[in-house]
Amino acid sequence: MSRYSALLPTTFARTIEDWLAEDIPSFDYGGYVVGDDEKVATLYCKSEGVLAGVPFFNEVFRQTGCIVVWSFEEGAEIIPLNGKVVVAKVSGPARRILMGERLALNIIARCSGIASRARRLQNLANMNNFTGVIAGTRKTTPGFRLIEKYGMEVGGADTHRMDLSTMVMLKDNHIWATGSITNAVAKAKEVSGFSVKIEVECQSEAEAMEAIGAGADIVMLDNFSAEELCAAAHSIKSQCLTSQKQVLIEASGGITEDSAADYMASSIDIISFGSMTQGVPHVDFSLKISP
């Protein structure tokens, strides 16, 4: 169970209510046609993937007055046989099933797509004996972040920072705006206190060492080639060992499933992927009412 599941009742029920209202601003004409006869709809999965988004799917149909019974658990890897596999059954008045159909499918298709990519990346790390962290990023869809972060976690990846309030990340614009890495870190320490980690995006080994000297907890080596990054990470860790300083090294910037293995070196602690949420193929689901 993802830690984000606990957030659903208090933070996401209202959002789903708003999304349902967006889809039915005044009158559901199709719902009038089908009426309130009790029906059962079958949720089919028609492409391979990791099932994710069950609490959100359930909440959609709770709000429309329907009941969902699942055949698979959250996080299960689904492989359709003969083109499709039954994943769940939704029962309730016909018009109320159809009220929630598209919203629920949109949510579960994208959440499962993200979980599937996260699982593949984590499996790749295991195959390459990489003991560091596979993480997402904050490159999420406005209004959909909780679902996307949830999908990362169900797939086995780390969610990275949830928002601007959960960690200090000083990127190139912060550094340019303050004049230097040292100035940016000093200002961050003034407001973050001892309990918030500070990460600095670095374009070179020299910048990374400046950040570490200023007191950064994490340095992000951004947009390096795999060979350059692995060499820089090894050098930085060696210098930190000599000076008895503790630092985490994150690799980031254009890393994909195809190139990820090249970055899985022992000196790298975290590999973050914007591609975990951007350009992700959805898992194909459909919901069909039984005749």
N, C-alpha and C positions, 0 to 999 in steps of 0.2 A: 504494500500500500504506500503510495507516494505521500510525502509530508504535505503536499498541496491539497490532498483530499480533505484535510481538516479545514481548509479555508473556504470550501465550497458553500456550506450553509450560510455563512455570514457575509461573504464577499461576492459570491457569484450568482446566487439565486435571483437577485434583483436584475443583474445583467441579462440573464436568460429571460426573465419576465419582459424586459425592454425589447429584446430581440424578437420575442413572440409578438409583441405589440407592433413592432416595425413591420412584421410580415402580415399582420392582420389589422390594418389601421382603422377599418370600419366594419366590414362585413365579409364573411368567408362564403363566397358564392358556391364554390365547390363543396364546401361542408354542408350547405343546405341540400344539395343534390343527394348526398349519400345518407344524411340523417344520423340518427342516434342508435341504430341497431348495434348490438354488441358483436364485435368482430375480433379476429385474431390475425395479426400481421407477422410475417416471418422476415427476420433480418438475415440477409445472405451476405457473405463475403465472397467476392469474385476475383480477388487477386491476392497473392501471397503477402503477408505482412504481420506485424505485431499488433495485437488488439490493445488500444489505449483510448481513454476518454469515457469509460463506463460511468463514472459518477455524473458527468455532464449530460450524457445521453439519458441517464435515469432521471435527472432533474428536469429535463425538457418534458418528459412524459409524466412525471409527477405533477407538473404544473398544468398539463392538459387533462389530468384525471385518468391516466392509463397506468397499466402495470407491466413491468418488463421482467422477464425471466431469462437468464443467460445460460448458454450451453458451454461457454468458455470463460475462464478467469482472465481478469486484467493482466496484460503482459504475455499472454499465450501467443505462440507463433502459429499462425493459421495458414494452412496450405490447402487451398480448395481442390477437391477431387471432382472430376467431371465438370469443371467450370465454376462450381460454387459449393459453399458449405453453409449449413444453418448455424448461425451464431447466437441468435436470441429470438424470443417471441414477445410481441407487444399486444396486449389485449385491452379492449375498452371500446367506447362508442366510436363508430367508424369515422365520424367527422373530427373527433378529438385525436384519433391516431394520425389523421392526415394533417391536422393543425401542426403537429410537432415533427412530422416526417422529414421535411427538407432541412430544418434547422438541426435536428439531431444527426442526420446523415452528414451535413457539412462539417459538424464538429468532430465526429468520430473519424471521418475520412482523413482530415488533416492531422488530427492528433495521432492517429495510427501511423500516418506517413512519417511523421517526425520520430515517433518511437521506433519505427522500423529502421530508419537511417542511424539513429543513435545505437541501436542494437548491433547493426552491422559494423559500425566504427569500434564499438567495444569488443566485439568478437575479433576484429582485426588486431586490436591491441593485445588481446590474449594470445593470438596466434604468433605475434612477434615478441612475446614475453615482455611487453611494455608495462611497467608497474606504476606509471604516472596516471594522471587524471585525464579522461576524455570529457571535454566540456562543450556546452553550447555558448551562445553569446547573447547580447541584448538586441540583436537584429531580429526583432519580433514584430508581429502585426499589431498596430494600435488597437486596443480593446480585446485582443485575443491572446495576450501574453501569458496569462495564467494557464490556459489550455496548452499552449506551445511549450512552456516550461514543464508542465506536467508530463507531456509526451516525452521530453528528453529523459526525465527521471524514470518513467516506466520502461523506457528502452535501455536503461542502465548507465546513462551518461550523467555527468554533473551539470547542474543548471547554471553554474557561474553566478554572477550577481543578478539579483532579481530586478533591481532598479537603481537609480542614482543615489539612493539613501542607504544601500546595504554595503557598499565598499567605495573607497576613493580610487578612481582610475584616472590618472593624468595622461592624457593623450597629447598629440603634437600641438593642437590648438591651445590647450591649457599652458603648455610650456612656452609657446610663442607669445601668448598673452601676458605671461609673467616675466619673461626675459630669460629664464634658464630653468633647467631641471631642479637645481638646488633651491631656487626661489619658490617654485611650484610646490615642492615637497614641504618646505618650511611653512608655507601658508596652509597646506593641507593639515599639517600637524596641529596648527593653531585651533582648527575647528573640529577635528575628528577625535581627538583624545587618544587614550591608549587602546581602546577596545575595537577600533575600526582599522582594518588593514589598508595599506596604501600600495597601489600598483602603478608603475610608470611604463608607458610605451617608449621603447628605445629603438633607434635606427642604426645603432652601432654598438660595438663592445665598449667603446669609451663612454658612451652615454649610459650604458648599463652600470658601469663602475661608478659614474657620478651619482646615479640614482641610489645605488647601494650605500655609497658614502654619505648621502644626504639622509638616509634612514628608510628607504623604501623596503617593503616586505616582499614584494614581487616585482620582477622586471619582465616585461613582455618584449620579446624580440620579434619585431613586426616586419613582414614582407622580406625576409631573408630567403635565399635558396636553401634547400635542405642541407646541403654540404656546408654552406657558410654558417647556418644556424647551429648545427651540431658542433662545429669547431668552436664557435663563440661560446656556446653554453658550457662546453668542457673547460675552456679557458677561464670563464667567469667563476665556475664552481671551484676550480683549482685555486684561484686567487682568494676566494672567500674562505676556503679551508685554511689557507696560510694565515689569513688575518682573523680567523675564528668568527666570521660573520655568517649569519643565517639568512638565506634568501631562496625564494622559489623562482624558477624560470618558466615562463609561459611562451610557447610557440604559437604564433597566430599570423593570419594574413593570407588568404587565398588557398588555404590547405583544403584538399578535397579527399574523398574516399580513395581516389586513384593514387594520390601522392602521399597520403597519411603515413604509410609505413616508413617512408624515407626520413620522417621526423622523429621516429620512436627510438630515441637514444637515451641512455641511462642518465645523462646530465639534464634532461628536460623533464620537468615535473608536471606540466600541464600542456595539453594541446587543445586549443579552442577552435571551433568550427562555426563560422557564420553560415556555412552551407548546411548546417543541421536544421535550419529553419527556412533558408532561402532556396527557392527552386526545388522544393521537395515534392516528389510524386506522391499523390494521395493513394491510399488504399481504397479499392473499389467496393463499396457497399450498396445494397439496395434493400428496400422494405416493401414487401408485397402482401396485400390483404388476401387471405384465403377466400376463394369463391364460396 
